[in-house]
């Protein structure tokens, strides 16, 4: 599976009902970083609960789709890639207008696929949604 195919599947799973399949796309532990700092997480039952809450939050606020529109990757080692993903999200309130944002992912080869080791986002999702009138 290519990195681009990975993120296309990731987007489909993030809009679906199978949080276990989405969690399987992450390493056993991973980091998340953004403008408010960083944290590490275990890929465990608490993470599955978190994914359910995120899905509910997104639906509650009218997210109707998300998809990768551009994936740039840089090989870091035979097993690792830095992927810069430009996402496009649509919400009921924005209609046909897509909201785009970028996230950088550190990826590790996992058999024929990949795992997310961590990601860094430049902007805070809730602040951006508030600025757009989505919250």
C-alpha positions as CSV (number, residue, x, y, z in Angstrom):
1,X,0.0,0.0,0.0
2,X,1.3,3.4,-0.9
3,X,1.3,6.3,1.6
4,X,-1.3,8.0,-0.5
5,X,-3.5,4.9,-0.5
6,X,-3.0,4.7,3.3
7,X,-4.4,8.2,3.8
8,X,-7.3,7.5,1.5
9,X,-8.2,4.5,3.6
10,X,-7.6,6.5,6.8
11,X,-10.1,9.2,5.6
12,X,-12.8,6.6,4.8
13,X,-12.3,4.9,8.1
14,X,-12.4,8.2,10.0
15,X,-15.9,8.8,8.5
16,X,-17.1,5.3,9.2
17,X,-18.1,3.2,12.2
18,X,-15.1,0.9,12.6
19,X,-12.8,2.6,15.2
20,X,-10.8,-0.7,15.6
21,X,-9.8,-0.6,12.0
22,X,-8.8,3.1,12.3
23,X,-6.9,2.4,15.5
24,X,-5.0,-0.4,13.7
25,X,-3.5,2.3,11.4
26,X,-1.6,3.7,14.4
27,X,1.5,2.2,16.1
28,X,1.1,0.7,19.6
29,X,2.1,4.1,21.0
30,X,2.3,7.4,19.2
31,X,2.7,11.1,19.7
32,X,0.5,14.1,18.8
33,X,1.8,17.6,18.6
34,X,0.3,21.0,17.8
35,X,0.2,24.6,18.8
36,X,-0.8,23.8,22.4
37,X,2.0,21.2,22.9
38,X,2.5,17.5,22.6
39,X,1.4,14.3,24.2
40,X,2.0,10.6,23.8
41,X,-0.7,8.0,23.7
42,X,-1.1,4.2,23.9
43,X,-3.2,2.5,21.2
44,X,-5.5,0.9,23.7
45,X,-9.2,0.8,24.8
46,X,-9.0,4.5,25.9
47,X,-7.9,5.4,22.4
48,X,-10.8,3.5,20.9
49,X,-13.1,5.5,23.2
50,X,-11.4,8.7,22.0
51,X,-12.0,7.8,18.4
52,X,-15.7,7.2,19.1
53,X,-15.9,10.7,20.7
54,X,-14.0,12.4,17.8
55,X,-16.4,10.8,15.3
56,X,-19.4,12.0,17.4
57,X,-17.9,15.5,17.7
58,X,-17.3,15.7,13.9
59,X,-20.8,14.5,13.2
60,X,-22.4,16.9,15.8
61,X,-20.7,19.8,14.0
62,X,-21.8,18.7,10.5
63,X,-18.6,17.2,9.0
64,X,-19.9,15.4,5.9
65,X,-16.6,14.3,4.3
66,X,-12.8,14.4,4.6
67,X,-10.3,13.3,2.0
68,X,-6.6,13.8,1.3
69,X,-6.1,16.2,-1.6
70,X,-2.3,16.1,-1.7
71,X,0.3,13.8,-0.1
72,X,3.9,14.7,-0.2
73,X,6.4,12.3,1.2
74,X,10.1,12.3,2.1
75,X,11.9,9.0,2.9
76,X,13.8,9.2,6.2
77,X,15.0,5.6,6.3
78,X,14.2,2.3,4.6
79,X,11.3,2.0,7.1
80,X,10.2,5.6,7.8
81,X,8.5,8.4,5.8
82,X,7.5,11.9,6.7
83,X,4.2,12.5,5.0
84,X,2.8,16.1,4.6
85,X,-1.0,15.6,4.0
86,X,-3.3,18.4,2.8
87,X,-6.8,17.4,3.9
88,X,-10.1,18.7,2.5
89,X,-13.1,18.6,4.8
90,X,-16.7,19.5,4.1
91,X,-19.3,20.6,6.6
92,X,-23.1,21.1,6.4
93,X,-22.6,24.8,7.2
94,X,-19.9,25.3,4.5
95,X,-21.9,23.5,1.7
96,X,-19.7,23.0,-1.3
97,X,-16.8,25.1,0.1
98,X,-14.1,22.8,1.3
99,X,-12.0,23.6,4.4
100,X,-8.3,22.6,3.8
101,X,-5.6,22.0,6.4
102,X,-2.2,20.3,6.6
103,X,-0.8,17.7,9.0
104,X,2.6,16.2,9.0
105,X,2.8,12.4,9.8
106,X,5.8,10.3,10.8
107,X,5.1,6.9,9.3
108,X,6.6,3.5,9.7
109,X,6.4,0.6,7.3
110,X,4.2,-2.2,8.7
111,X,4.3,-5.2,6.4
112,X,2.5,-4.2,3.3
113,X,1.0,-1.0,4.9
114,X,2.0,1.7,7.3
115,X,1.5,2.8,10.9
116,X,1.3,6.4,12.2
117,X,4.1,6.9,14.7
118,X,2.9,10.5,15.3
119,X,1.7,13.7,13.8
120,X,2.1,17.4,14.0
121,X,-0.5,19.9,13.2
122,X,0.2,23.6,12.7
123,X,-3.2,24.8,13.7
124,X,-5.7,24.0,16.5
125,X,-8.8,22.2,15.1
126,X,-11.3,23.7,17.5
127,X,-9.9,27.2,17.1
128,X,-10.1,26.9,13.3
129,X,-13.7,25.5,13.5
130,X,-14.7,28.3,15.9
131,X,-13.2,31.0,13.5
132,X,-15.2,29.4,10.6
133,X,-18.5,29.5,12.7
134,X,-18.6,25.7,12.9
135,X,-18.7,25.6,16.7
